[in-house]
Each structure stands twice: as structure tokens, then as C-alpha cells.
Amino acid sequence: MSSKSQNISKRSRLVLMCAGCGRVKFPGDKWKRVKPVPVSSARIDVSHGICPVCFASHYPEL
């Protein structure tokens, strides 16, 4: 497998989850609640961020 295709494959497994509420980011900057899935069985990597709703709630001054 070429380096480029490995990089694309790796990025497609990365899931961004809100550290505040647990919503998951989908393409188009859409954040949705999803049914919990054990990460080990889903073959995904999870990274944490903060969704717009939690950002506005926790940092209203920004």
C-alpha cells in the first residue's frame, strides 16, 4: 500500500468526539449524538475536541 493511501485510510478511521457532551463530528461540521460503540471493536481512533454547543456554554466570553 502506498504512503498516500495509508494516510487516507488512517484519517478515515479518526473520529473527533466532543469532550463535553460526547457528540461525534461528521463531515460538514455536523455534530451528532451516536450510540456508544467499544473503540476496540470498531477499529477507529478517537480524538477529543469540543463541539460548538459546548464551546458556547463553557466559554461564553469568547
Secondary structure, 3 states (H helix, E strand, C coil): CCHHHHHHHHHHCEEEEECCCCCEEECCCEEECCCCCCHHHHCCEEEEECCHHHHHHHCCCC
